[in-house]
Amino acid sequence: MNLKHTTLGVLFTLAAWSTHAANSWWQWHPVVDRGSGNYLSGAVLSGTAGTIGGVRERAHERDLSLPWSDWWNGKYMLGGRGNPLFDARRAAGDRGLTFTGYYQGAFFGAVAAQGGSKGFWDEQLTFGADLDFGKLLQVEPLEGVSGFVLARYRDSWPGSNPNTVVEAQSMFNPSNWQSGTQARLLAMGLYFGSGTRLAMKDMVVMRLGWLQPQRDFADQPLSKLFLNNAVNSAKGIGGNIPFSSSFSTWGGVLKLRLHDTVQFNNGLYMSFPSPTASANHGLQFEGSPGKNGLFYMSEASYMPLVGEAKLAGKYAFGGYYYGTPGGQTVTWNVNTAPGQYGFYFQADQMLYREPEAVVAGGGKNFKEAEPAKEQQLRKQGLSAFNLLTFAPGYAKANNFPFYFQSGLVYTGLFPSRGEDLTMASIGYGAYQGGVGSVEKSYTAVLEGGYRWQLNGWSYVQPFAQYFVRPNGTSQVQNATVLGFLAGLVL
């Protein structure tokens, strides 16, 4: 299966339409959907209402109930009104059955790399469904109880992997879509939330089933805007243990919110060898009999709203223990150990929020401006994300005893493009010494990009990547990759 040819035609058509409408009244913003009942968390989806020149606008005078306008300006490509398929989707949602999905394709042009200059096309297609039992059955005690399923397809043809010429250590692959290729079951199970029954909303949340640990720990939504594997997915942890979007296993997660700003997450999962291999398609439900172990993760987070601007932040400290019974973990002195462990610290913070522009008092004229204290603050501004991970070097499998990543994202940097994203990031991993025939020091990756939102459910993102010591030594030259990402919210 190769989606390249059909999807490129759709994207070129969207680009042509968006050129005509680039200065019109609508602008849309991609946000990361973290809804408690939506297991597609981490997918960059569409979001909020439009602005012109950074100023919030009232509803347009045109009739937005027209099917074409409703579809074009909506949140989903397969959504809107006036189409039997779209109407059926809305009706199902009213009864508790929601469908989510997205397509992403990216061109990676290696302009300077160890293996020469070459272009690659990589892509993924993800679909999910969520069934709210309380809404479906109209039974109040079932409020907050739902079932979920998530599946994905990723290209596996040789022309999809830019690392064949960059030759970076696998955690620093230019594309984060090279693990768990082909068709794959990512998650299925049950979600239980306390809803409004306790002192605060969703004070207790639990997930059980075939889960992805990455979706509940070291979660940095802004990091998902980048394409390289280290920043987007592995975050240093995935360089030592299976920790990626392709790692699915049996387990459960319990989240306790003790205050509006304080939360504790605990997860217990089954561990087994080679869980992200493409050959198992996410269906290795038995693990590896005789070699299965336990994988535990824990995280405490503080999520303040800083100042009058209510700048959202998240500060978290977490740790993990990945069990490997039967002496599967080898230490640096060739002894055996029952597993690997590590820690991480996360600091994400919105640094600056643009104040709402002064508008006319009562909306009638510009002679009497609203007092500043009555103006609403908007989402345009600058945000940062940071992560440090530590893994003691006693285990030979801990390739990266130290890793950090940091990034900045500005929403609406340019006038009249209030929903576009300007971004830059760095990821740095230090290798464990004394392991392997060649001594390795570090690898670093820098990536910058600009996401141009075409409409409510499509975007294009040119990007540039630069890799320093891609495999940790001077034997592989530094690499430069230029390309673009195109996405559709389905």
N, C-alpha and C positions, 0 to 999 in steps of 0.2 A: 504494500500500500504506500503510495506517495501522493501527498496532498499538494505538492508544490504548484503544479500547473493550474489547477482549478482555483486555488486561493489567490494566486498572483493576479489573475484576471479580475477577481472581485476587488482586491485592494487597489489596483490601478483605476478602476471605475470610481471607487470611493474618493480617491485623491482628486480626480477630475471634478467631481461634484463639489468637494470641499473647497477647491480653489475659487469657485463661483460664490460660495457662501462664507468665505473666510472672515469678512468684515460685517456679517449680519448680526442680528441681535443675540443669537444663541452662542454660548460657550459652555463647555462641560469639563468636568474635572475628574480624573481617575483617582479613586480612593481604594484602600484595601478593606475588603469586607471582613469584618471580625464578628459578625452576628453570631449570637450564641447558638442559634439553631441551624446555621449554615456551615456545613463542614468544608466548604470550599475556601476556608480562611487561608489567606496568603495569595489568592488570585487577585491581580490588579483589575478591579472592576470600575464601572462608571458610577457617577455620583450626583453632584449637586446642581442647583439651578444656575442660570447664566448671569454674566456680568458684561458690561460694555465699558471699556476704559477703566476697569477696576471698580466701577460703581454699580451697586445692585440696581437692577431695572425692574419695573413693574411688568405685569403680563403684557405680551404683545397684543395688538388689536386684532390680528388675524385669528381666524377660527382654528384653534389648534386641535379640534376634534377631527379634522380632516385626516383620513387614514395615512396619507403620505407624510404629513407633518408630524403626526403622532409617532409614526415609526422612526423617522429620521432623527427626531429630537429626543427619542426615548432612551431607556437605559440598556436595551438589548436589541441585537440585530434580529432575533426571532421573537420580537415583542411588538406591542402596539395594539391598534384597534382596527376593526374592519376586515381582518383576515381570519378565516375559520381556524387556522392553526394557532394564531396569536390569541384569538378569543378563547379557544379551548385551554390554552396555557393559563390565561388569567382566571378562568373558571376553576381550574384545578387548584390554583393558588388560593382561591377563596375557600376551598375545602381542605386546605392543609398540605397539598402536594405541590412542591416547588421544584423547578428544574433550573440548574445553573450550568454554565460552561464557558469556555473561552478557547480561542485559537491564537497561537503566537508562532510567527515564523521570523527567522533572522538570517541575514546574509553576513558572513564573516569573511572579510578580505584580508588575508595575511600579506601585508605589503613588504615586510621584512621579518624573516624567521629562519631558524636553523634549517628547515626543510625547503626553503625557497618561498616564492610568492605564489599564492593560490587562493581561490575563492571557494566558499562552502555555504550550503544552505541547510539550516537546521530548523526543526519545527516540532510543536507538540499540540495536541488536541485533548482537552479535558472536559468531561461531563460528570455531573453529580445530580442527585435527587435527595430531597428531604421530605419526610412525611410526618406532619404534626398530628399525633393521635387524638389529642384533645379537640382540635379544630375539626378533624375528620368525623369523629364520633359524637361531637357536641357533648362531651362529658367533662365537667369542670374538674374532677379529681385528676384527670389526665393532662391538665395544663402543664406545659413544660416537658412533656414526654414525647420524644420523636425518634424516628429511625432515619439512618442516612446511608448513602452508598456513593462512592467516588471511584471513577476509572479514568484511564488515560492512554493515549497512544503517542509514542515518540519515534521519530525516524531512526533507523539503524543502518541505512546504506552508508558506504565508506565516505561519500561526498558530504556527509553531514557533520563530520568531526574535525574542527579546525586544529585540534591538538596533534593531528598526524604530522603537521609541519611545525607547529610551535614547540612541540616536544616538552611540555611542562609536566611537573609532577601532577598526578591525576587530580589532586584537590584544587589545583590552579588551572584547570581546563578553561579556555576562553568561553565555552558554552556550558551552562549548568544543566543541559538536557541530555547528557551523554550517559547517565546511569539509568538502569531500568528501562531500556529501550523496548520498542514494539508495544503490543497491547499489555496493559497491566492493571490489576485490581489494586487500588490504593487503600481504600477504607470501606468498612461496613460495620454497622453496629447500632447501639442505642444511646440516646442522649437523655439525661434526667436533669432538670433544672428546678430549683425551688420557686422560681418566678417571683411573685409578690407575696408569697405565703409567710415569709420570715421578715425580719427587721429591715432588710434592704433587698433590692431586686437581685435575683440570682446569687443569693448568699452562699448556696451550696449547689455545685454543678458536678455531674459525674458523666463520664463516657466509658462505655464498655464495648469490646469487640475487636475487630481487626483494625488497628490504629496506626497512625504515623506519629511517632514521638516528637518529630520536629515541629509539628503544628501546635504544641502546647508548651514548649520550652525554648529558651533563647530566641523568642519570637521578635523579629524586627521587621515590621511591614515595609519600611523605606528601603531596606536592603534588597527587597524583591524587585525593585526597579532596575537593578543592574543585571548584566548577563553573565559575568564570570562566575564560576562555580564556587570559589572561595567566599566571596562576599554574599552572594545570593543564597547559598544553600549550606555549604559545609561549615563555615564559621570557625575553622580550626578544629572543632569537635569531630567533624566528619573526616578529618585527616587521620584520626586515631581509632575511632570506632564507627560502626555503621550508623550514620546520622545524616540522612538526606531525605528528600521527598520520595525516594524510591524504597526507603526502609519501612516496611509494614510488618506488623507482628501482633500476636494476641496480647491484650493487656487492658488496663483500666487507668483512668485519670480522675483524681478527686481535686476539685478546686474549692477553697474556702475563702470567702471574702469577709474579713473581720471588720472592715471599715471601708468607706468610700474610696480610700486611697491605699489600702493594705490588702494583699491577697497572697495565699499560699497554694502552690500547685505540687501535687505528688503523683507520680506515675510508676506503675510496676508492669513490666512487660516480659515476654519470653525472648531470650537471645539465642541465636543460632548462627552457624558459620555461613558466610556468603549470602546474606539475605537480599542483597540488591542485585543479584545476578539476573540478567535479562531472561535467561532460560526458564526461570521459575514463574515469570509473568505475575508475580504477587500472589501466587496460589500455593505456596509452600506451607500449608496450614499445619503440617506435622513438624515443621522445623527440620532438624536433623536428629532423629532418635538416637539417644546415647550421647549426644553432644549439645543438647539444649541446656540453657542456663537461665538466669534471671537478670534483668536489666532494670535498674532503679534510677529515677531522676527526681530531683526536688528543686523547688525554686521559691524564694520569697521576694515579693516585689512591692515597691512603693510608687504610687502613681499620682503625683500632686498636680494641681492646677496653680501655676505660679503667677502672682501679681494680679492687678486689675484686668490685664489682658487675658487671664486664664490660659497661660501657656502650658499645654499638656506635656507631661513628662513621664518616663518610666525608668526606675532604677531597680535593678534586680541582681540578686546573688543566687547562684545555683550550683549544683554538683551532680555527678552521676557515678554509678558503679556498673560496669558492663561485665557480667559474670561469664566465664568460659571454663566449664568443668572439664575434668580429665586432663589437666595440664596443658590446655591449648595455648595459654599465654606464656611466652618465653621472655625472660628478663634479659637485661644487658649482659649478664654473666652466664647465660645459657641455663639458668635454673627455671623451674616452672612456677607459675603463679595462678591463682584461681580467677583472676580477672584484671581489668584496667579501671582506673578512676581518674577523675579530673574535675575542675571547677571553672566557673565563668562569672564575670561581672559585666553587667549591661547598664549603659547610661544613655538614654534617648531623651531628647528635650527639644521642644519648639523654642527657638531663641528670640524670635521677633515676629510679631504679627502686625501687619499694616493696619492702621486705624481706618475706619470707614471715612470716605471723603465727605466734607461738609456739604449738605444738601439744603435746599430751600425749606424754611419753616413751613410746615403744613403742605409742602409740595406745590405751592402756588407761585412763589417767586424766589429770587436769590438775594433779596435785600435783608431778610431776616433769617439768619442761619440757626440751625438747631444747636443748643448748648452741647459742648463736647461730651459731657457726662451722659447725655441721652443718646449718643451715637452708638450703633452696634459695631462690634469688631468682627472682622471677617477672617477667612482662612488663608488669604495670601500672606506669605511671609517665609521666614527661614527656619528650617529644622535640622537637627543633627542627630546622628546615631553613632554609638561607640560600643565596642565589645572587646573584652580581654578574656582569653582562655588559657588555663594552665593545666598541664598533665605531667605528673612526675615522670622522670626519665627512666625509672627502674624497668619498665616494660619495653621490650624491643619493638612492639607494635605501635608504641606512641611515637609516631614520626615527628610530631610537632609538640614539644613540651611547652612552647609559648607561641601564641598567635594574637594579633590584634587587628581590628578593622575599624575604620572611621569614615563617615560620609556626611555630606551636606546636600540638602535639597531645598531649592527655593521655588515656591509656588507663585506664579504670576510675576516673574521678574520683569517682563517687558509690557509696556502699555498696550492695551487692547487684547492682550493674550493672558488674561488673568487666570486661566485654568491650566496653562502649560507648566511643565516642570523642567527646571535646570538642575543638573545633578553632577556630583563628583564624589569619588570614593577611593580609598586605598586599603589594601589588605596585605599583611606582612606575616610570614610564618618562619620561625627559627627551627631548624632541624636538630634532632637529637644527635649528639656527637658519638663517635665510636661505633656506629651501626652502619654496616654496608662496606663494600670494598673501596668506595670513593667517599672521602669526607665532604659533607654538604654543610653549607652555612645557612643561607636563607633564600627565600623567594618572595618577591613583592609584585603586586599588580596594582596599577592605577587605571581607573576607568571614569570617563566623563561622557555625558550625553544630554540630549534635549528632547523631551517628549512633547510632540505637537499633537494636541487633541483635535481630531478631524470632526467628530460629532459626538453624540452621546455614547456610542458603543464602539468606536474605532480610533486608533492612534498610530502614529509613526514616530520612531525614536532613532535618529542617527546617533552613533556612539563611536568612541575611540578607546582602545585598550593598549597599555604598554606593560610588558612583563620584564622584570629585572631578575636575572639568573633563574630562568624558568624551572630548571630542575635542581636548583640549589648549588650548582657549580658553574665555573666559567667555561666548561666544555660545550655548553649549549648557549648560543648567542641570544642576546636580548631580542624581544619580538614586539612588533607593532601590528595591531589589528584594527582595521576600520570597517564599519558596516552600518546596518540599520535593522531595527526591529519593527515589525508590523503586528498589530494585535486587533482582535475582534472579540467583543463580549457577546456571547451567544444567548 
